[in-house]
Amino acid sequence: MSDTASQPLLRPVRLGALDLPNRVLMAPMTRARATNAELVPTALHAAYYTQRASAGLIVSEGTWVGPDAVGYINVPGIWTDAQTAAWAQVTDAVHAAGGRIVSQIGHLGALSHPDHLGGRLPVAPSAVNPHEMSYTHDGPKETVTPRALTGAEIAATLDDYRRAAENARRAGFDGLEIHAQGNHFIAQFLNPRLNRRTDAYGGSAENRARLLFDIVETVTEVWGADRVGVKLSPYWRNGTTFTADEELLADYDQLLKRLGDCDLAYLHLVGPDGGAGGDDTLTAFGRFRAHYRGSVVANLGFTRESGNDLIARGLADAVSFGAPYIANPDLVERFAQGLPLAEGDRETYYSGGERGYTDYPAAGRP
C-alpha cells in the first residue's frame, strides 16, 4: 500500500467540528522542553509542532491547568497570560504550515510531589498514597500521602479547567482534549482504590465519574462539545493501584455509554499494552465500539499496517502515534510512500534543548 486510496489512515475524516485531511494523529507526549521558571512554551515548541503539521491533527503535550496541577519538570502550563501568549505563537506557526492542533489539558493529582508545589502536599480525591514515583528536579522520589480535596476545592479546580479552556481558545487552538488517562488526576477519581470519598464524588462508579462529567460540562460551555475530546485508558496497569480488572473495565463500559451522550468530537482511547494489532487490541477496540456512540481515536503501539487494519475493520476512526512522531516529523509522508521509520534517541526524550527534539530530518533530507 503506497497511496491514499488504499490506506484508510490517509483518508480524510471529520471528528465533530474538526475536518482532518488524514487519520494519522500526533498523540500527546511530554517532552520536558519548557525549561524556564514560568513553564512557558518557547520557540523550540513552535518549531517542533510545526515540523509535524502534516498530521491530520496534533494533540499537544499535556499542559497544566493550574499551579496545583503541576507534577513533572519542565512541562508547560496554560493558566497564565504569558503561557497563553506563547502557545498562540505555536498555534500560529502550525496553522501557517497548514496544520491543526488541539490543546490537551490536565492535572497530576496524587502523583505530584511537594517538590513541584512549593512544599505543599499534592491534592487528590482521597488521602491515599498511590505508591508511585514522581520525577523532580532532584531526581525520582516516592510519592507521598496527598491531601483530599474539599468540595469547595473541587469547585475551584473546575474553575481552573474553565480558565485553561478559555486560554486555549485565546491561544488559537482548534479544540481541546481532556487528559483523563493513565494514573493522573481524573483517573484517580475513577479508581475505587484511590477514591474513597463518601460525598457526591465518591462511592458508586457513577459518583466517581462525576468529576469527569463536570469537567466535560465546564469546558464544553467554553468550546462546544464538537471541539472537545477526552482521552481515557481503561486497560492501564501500573503497580498495585491501577489494575485493569473486570470490575473496573465494566465501570468503563458504562462510562463510555454515558460519554456517548455528550456529543464529543472524539474519544481518544488507549488500548491494552503488549502490541497493537493483536487479538487483545482488536478485542479491546471491539469492546469500546460496542459501548461508545461516537468517533474513536485509537492509541498505543500502532504501526502503519495495524493502524490501517483497525480503521478498515471499523474499530476506530483515526489512530494516534506517539513515539513514531518523535523521530519522524513527516510520518504521514512516510506512510504514504511506504518508507521506513527512523528510530528516536531515548536519551533525549526528556533532556531539554533541540537535540532529539527538532533535529530529526524528514525522509530524504540530510
Salt bridges, closest charged atoms under 4 A:
ASP19 OD2 - ARG14 NH1 2.57
GLU61 OE2 - HIS45 NE2 3.99
ASP68 OD1 - ARG120 NH2 2.70
ASP81 OD1 - ARG170 NH2 3.07
ASP115 OD1 - HIS113 ND1 3.51
ASP115 OD2 - LYS141 NZ 2.45
ASP138 OD2 - LYS141 NZ 3.84
GLU153 OE2 - ARG147 NH1 2.94
ASP160 OD1 - ARG163 NH2 3.16
ASP174 OD2 - HIS95 NE2 2.79
GLU177 OE1 - HIS268 ND1 2.99
ASP199 OD2 - ARG197 NH2 2.76
GLU221 OE1 - ARG162 NH2 2.76
ASP245 OD2 - ARG193 NH2 2.47
GLU246 OE2 - ARG287 NH2 2.88
ASP251 OD2 - ARG208 NH2 3.34
ASP253 OD2 - ARG287 NH2 2.78
ASP253 OD2 - HIS291 NE2 3.61
ASP261 OD1 - ARG293 NH2 3.36
ASP263 OD1 - ARG293 NH1 3.91
GLU305 OE2 - ARG304 NE 3.40
ASP309 OD2 - ARG313 NE 2.75
ASP317 OD2 - ARG289 NH2 3.08
ASP330 OD1 - ARG334 NE 2.80
ASP345 OD2 - ARG355 NH1 3.65
